[in-house]
């Protein structure tokens, strides 16, 4: 990645003057339509390095001083950019050690996308039983949500997740076939960590955010059989679209949650 070709920050730059990532390119003034604060431009350049794999998940990124020298901006500007990246869970700070690229293999990341919490006791990751994995053509609604063409290849996964041997979640997942070539039921069964950790390690796909829709439903006969409850039992239905860098959708997940001993927890800030 090229350094920002500007002199050390001047009052105009720190007030929000644009910078260019191309050597020798002119600096765009504040009146330009593409104006954004300087720290956001540095944030975008750091994100480009994360997306390109310059710094892998779990790796230490350069220090604020090193990044400030690289981009020819103040350390304060870099710190503000990293503050936002940390707030978005793209990087994580470790006291006395530096800033690291976030990874789904971190224990704290296991519950970032799993919002079903026990009413009592300590949250723990569920046991997973794979019901089905197959390659298929994307239905129209799935293709739309994954930004694919109708009929493009997707990997379909169905599984049941249990807490303390009690079936609690039935999930159906659709993944772009071009991104997840080689994903099989055998690989999912033998992998013991979180699924997003597998996606990160073996398919180079890091989930960075998700959008969800929730509604209350009644268990149909198929869901009731898998969850070992009576048909008509109240369930929580969640549809999630997960995105990687560049706001690219890479997973559609539809889950049915049994909430007799669990609740859905969401933190708003």
N, C-alpha and C positions, 0 to 999 in steps of 0.2 A: 504494500500500500504506500502511496506517495505521501510525503509530508505536506502539510498545508503551506503553500508558498506565500507566507506573509511575514512581515517583520514582527518583532515582539509586540504584543497587543498595545494598541493606542486607545485613547478614550472612545473613538468612534467604533473600534472593533469590539471593545468590551461592552458597548451599549447595544451590540447586536449586528454589526456589519458582517456580511456574508464572506465566506472563505471558499477557495476552490481546491479541489483535490487533485487538479491537473497541474503539473509543473509549468510555470510560465503563464498560466491562464490569468486573465485580469480578475481583480477582485470586484465583485458585484456590489454596488452601493445599496444603502438601506432602502432606497426608493424602488428597488427592483421588485417585480411581482413575486419572485421566489424567495423573498427575504425570510430569514429565520434567525433567531438568536445564535450567537457564536457557539455557545455550549451545546446547542442542539445539533449543530453541524459536526462538532467533534463527536458527539454521541453517535451520529449516523456513520461516521468513519470507523469508530470502534466497532459498531454493530456489523459493518461490512467485513471487518477482520474476523469477527465471530462466525458470520455466515460462511465465509470462504474457508474456514477451518484453520486459519493461521494460528489460532489458539484453540485447542481442543477442549471439550467438556472436562472439567476437573483440573485443568492446567492453570498455573499462575500466569496472569497477564502482566505486562510491564508496569512499573510503578508510575505514580502520578507524575513524578519528576521526569521519568523517561518519556512518557507520553507527551508531556508538555514540550519537551525538547523536540520530539518527533514531529509534532504538529505546529511548532513555533507559536504556541499560545501560553497563557499563564497557567500555573498549577491550579489556581482557583477555578479556572474555566474547565479544566479536565476533571477536577473534583466534582463540580456540579453535574457534568455529563455522567460520571460514574454513579453519582447519587441516584440519578433517574434510572440507570441500567440496573442498579441494585434493587430499587423499588419495584421494578418490573420483573425481578427474579432472573435476569439474564446473567448477572454476575453476583458473587457473594463475597463480602468482606470478612476476613478472619483476623481478629485482633492480634497484632504483632507478627502476622505472616504475610499479609498482602491481600490482593483481590484475585479471586479465582473465577473461571468460567463455571456457571451453574451446571450441575449434572443431575440427572434423574437417579443416579446411584447414591446420592446423598440421602441419609436417613430422613432428614427434614423434608426432602422433596417428595417422599412417598405419599404424603397426605395433601400435597398441594392440589392434586386433581381428584383425589378421593375424598368426598365431602360427607360420606355416610359415617357417622360417629356413634359409638355405643352410648346408651342412656346412662350406663354405669360402667366403671372400670376404665382401663387405659386403652386408647385407640391402638389397634394393631392391624396389620395388613391381612386381607382375607386369603384363604386357600382357593385355588382356581382349578376348575375342571373343564377341560375343553370338550365341547359337544360336537363341533363341526368346524372345519376349515376348508374352503374351496375357492377356486378362481372362477369368476363369473363376469358377465357383462353388467355394467352399472345400470340399475333402473334409473328412470328419468329424474326422480326426486333426489336420489343419491348423487347422480352426476352433477346436478345443479348445485348442491351444497358443497361438493368437492371440487367445483370448477372444472369438471371434466365434460367430455362430449358424451351424450347418451350412447351407451353401448361400449364405451371404453372398458378395459379390463380393470376389475377391482378384486381384492382379496376379501372374502367374507369370513368372519370369525364369530362363532357363537360359543358362549361359555357361561358357567354358573359359578358364582363366588360364594364361599361360605365362611362364616365366623364361628369358631368353636364347633365345627361340624354341622352348623345349622345353615341350610341354603338361604341366602339373603338377597342376592342380586342375580338377575338374568340379563346378560348383555349381548347385543349384536353389534358388530363393528364392520365397517367398510373402509378399506385402505386402498389408495391408488396402486394398481398393479405394477406400473412402471417404477414406482419408488420402492415397493416391497417385494421385488422379485426374489423368489427362493424362500419366502416365509411359509412354513409348513406346520401342520399340527404337531409333528414330532419335535420341531425346534421349540415351539411354544411350551410343550409339556416338559422338555428337559431343562428349560431355562427357569431358574428358581427365583429370580429377582422380579422387580416390577416390570410390566410390559413396556412402559416407556423407556426403561433402561435398555431393554433389548433393541428397541427401535433406534435409540441413540448410538449404541455400540456397534450394531451389525448393519444398520441401514442408513447411518449418517443423518438421521432425522430427529431433531430436538424440538419437542413441543414447548412453545413459549407462552401460549395463551389459549383460552377456550371460551366459546360462547355457548350458553346452555338455555334450554327452555324446559320448564317443569310444569307438570299437571298431575292431578289425582285421577286414577283409573281403577277399574276393577279387574282382578285377575281372570283372564280367559282360561279355557281348559288346558291349553299347552303350558302357559306360565304357571298355573296352579300345580300341574304335575311336577314341573321342575323344582318349584319352591316348596313342594309338599304342603300345600295349603288348600283350602276349599275354593272352588270356583266362586268368583264374586268377592273374594277377600280384597280389601282396599290396598292399593299399591301406589307408590310414587313413581311416575314416569319421567325420565330425564333424557332429553336429546341434546347431545353435545357435538359441536364441531370444533376440532382442535387445529391450531395453526402453528406453522414453523416460521422461520425468518421470512421477511418480505410479505408477511400476512398471507402466506400460502396455506390453504386448507389441506390437511394431510390425513385427517381421520374424521369419520362420522361414527358416533357411538350412540346407541339407543339402549337405555337400561330400564329395568323394572326393579324397584327397591321395596323390600318388605321392611316396614318400619315399626313392627311391634316392639322391638328391643333397640332400635336405632333411630336416629334423627339426621336430617340433612342440615349441615352447618355451613353457613356462609358468612364471611367477614366483610363488612362494608366500610370503606374508608375513602 
